[in-house]
Amino acid sequence: MARFSRIEVALKMKETGIIPVFFHSDAGVCKHVLKACYDGGVRVFEFTNRGDFAHEVFAELNHWAAAEMPDMILGVGSVVDAGTASLYIQLGASFIVSPILNHDMAKVCNRRKILWSPGCGSLTEINQAEEYGAEICKIFPGAQVGGPSFVKAIKGPCPWTSLMPTGGVEPTEESLKAWFGAGVTCVGMGSQLITKEIIHKGNYSELTNKVKQVFEILDEIRE
């Protein structure tokens, strides 16, 4: 059962603004990354379902996180079907993110009051997702769909819409200013934030510092 309600998740996503996105087949590496991000200020983290036995890695990670950092909200991304969503909900995922819009997933998540963020690439898809109960819609792939200008165009006729781009978001002032200036609620960042070099070297203190810098930039932008 999820430790956080979908309302709590949505509010924390908006509050923090940054959601790291990461997968590794080694649960030990995932723990180091999660702790490094937590020490940097992250409170919402998306584990991506991208490898064999990924659910087993998540189960171990979620058990550990609940004991070591109980205020960390841990969810799962790259979920494309209702069955997989159900599996991760059973393992305690507090939110489900998908690169696609799938009505069957909406039913599963809504039935358990789990926040569901589907991938959308048009205003029509965003509208459909909101009709299915999505509080925050994922814009994916963010850069290819249209970048910050796409978000700004959507927010014009639909200012109530909450958007979370993933793909094309960089941990720089220029990138974050463009996205948040366009009106996003939060952003997802994967390899731009958690680089292969950091993982290869095991330099998790560098990741913590990098996360802190991103939050400093975001604080300045929001002011």
Backbone hydrogen bonds, N-H to C=O, Kabsch-Sander energy under -0.5 kcal/mol:
donor,donor_aa,acceptor,acceptor_aa,energy
3,R,92,G,-0.5
6,R,113,K,-0.8
9,V,5,S,-2.3
10,A,6,R,-2.3
11,L,7,I,-2.3
12,K,8,E,-2.1
13,M,9,V,-2.5
14,K,10,A,-2.0
15,E,11,L,-2.3
16,T,12,K,-2.7
17,G,13,M,-2.3
19,I,187,V,-2.5
21,V,189,M,-2.6
22,F,46,E,-2.3
27,A,25,S,-0.7
30,C,26,D,-1.9
31,K,27,A,-2.1
32,H,28,G,-1.9
33,V,29,V,-2.5
34,L,30,C,-2.8
35,K,31,K,-2.6
36,A,32,H,-2.3
37,C,33,V,-2.5
38,Y,34,L,-2.5
39,D,35,K,-2.6
40,G,36,A,-1.1
41,G,37,C,-0.6
41,G,38,Y,-1.3
42,V,37,C,-2.5
45,F,73,I,-2.6
46,E,20,P,-2.8
47,F,45,F,-0.6
47,F,75,G,-2.7
48,T,22,F,-2.2
49,N,77,G,-2.6
50,R,48,T,-1.6
54,A,51,G,-1.6
56,E,53,F,-0.7
57,V,53,F,-1.6
58,F,54,A,-2.5
59,A,55,H,-2.2
60,E,56,E,-1.9
61,L,57,V,-2.5
62,N,58,F,-3.2
63,H,59,A,-2.0
64,W,60,E,-2.1
65,A,61,L,-2.7
66,A,62,N,-2.2
67,A,63,H,-1.1
68,E,64,W,-2.6
69,M,65,A,-2.7
72,M,69,M,-2.4
73,I,43,R,-2.9
74,L,72,M,-0.7
75,G,45,F,-2.5
75,G,73,I,-0.5
76,V,95,F,-2.3
77,G,47,F,-2.5
79,V,97,V,-1.9
85,A,81,D,-1.9
86,S,82,A,-2.5
87,L,83,G,-2.0
88,Y,84,T,-2.2
89,I,85,A,-2.2
90,Q,86,S,-2.2
91,L,87,L,-1.1
92,G,89,I,-1.5
93,A,88,Y,-2.5
94,S,74,L,-2.5
96,I,115,L,-2.6
97,V,76,V,-2.9
98,S,117,S,-2.4
102,N,100,I,-0.6
105,M,102,N,-0.5
106,A,102,N,-1.4
107,K,103,H,-1.8
108,V,104,D,-1.8
109,C,105,M,-2.6
110,N,106,A,-2.9
111,R,107,K,-2.0
112,R,108,V,-1.0
113,K,110,N,-1.0
114,I,109,C,-2.8
115,L,94,S,-0.8
117,S,96,I,-2.9
119,G,100,I,-1.2
120,C,138,K,-2.9
126,I,122,S,-2.2
127,N,123,L,-2.6
128,Q,124,T,-2.3
129,A,125,E,-2.7
130,E,126,I,-2.3
131,E,127,N,-1.8
132,Y,128,Q,-1.6
133,G,130,E,-1.0
134,A,129,A,-2.5
137,C,162,S,-2.7
138,K,118,P,-2.3
139,I,164,M,-1.7
140,F,120,C,-1.2
140,F,138,K,-0.7
142,G,139,I,-0.6
142,G,166,T,-2.4
143,A,167,G,-1.4
145,V,141,P,-2.6
146,G,142,G,-1.0
147,G,142,G,-2.5
149,S,146,G,-0.6
150,F,146,G,-0.7
150,F,147,G,-1.1
151,V,147,G,-1.4
152,K,148,P,-2.6
153,A,149,S,-2.0
154,I,150,F,-2.2
155,K,151,V,-2.7
156,G,152,K,-0.9
158,C,154,I,-1.7
161,T,158,C,-1.8
163,L,161,T,-0.5
164,M,137,C,-2.7
166,T,139,I,-2.2
167,G,188,G,-0.6
170,E,168,G,-0.6
172,T,170,E,-1.8
176,L,172,T,-2.5
177,K,173,E,-2.5
178,A,174,E,-1.7
179,W,175,S,-2.3
180,F,176,L,-2.7
181,G,177,K,-1.8
182,A,178,A,-1.1
183,G,179,W,-0.7
184,V,179,W,-1.5
185,T,163,L,-2.4
186,C,163,L,-1.4
187,V,17,G,-2.5
188,G,165,P,-2.6
189,M,19,I,-1.9
193,L,190,G,-1.4
194,I,190,G,-3.1
195,T,193,L,-1.1
199,I,195,T,-1.8
200,H,196,K,-3.0
201,K,197,E,-2.4
202,G,198,I,-1.2
203,N,198,I,-1.6
204,Y,202,G,-1.6
207,L,203,N,-1.0
208,T,204,Y,-2.1
209,N,205,S,-2.2
210,K,206,E,-2.3
211,V,207,L,-2.5
212,K,208,T,-2.3
213,Q,209,N,-2.1
214,V,210,K,-1.9
215,F,211,V,-2.2
216,E,212,K,-2.1
217,I,213,Q,-2.2
218,L,214,V,-2.4
219,D,215,F,-2.6
220,E,216,E,-1.8
221,I,217,I,-2.2
222,R,218,L,-2.6
223,E,219,D,-1.4
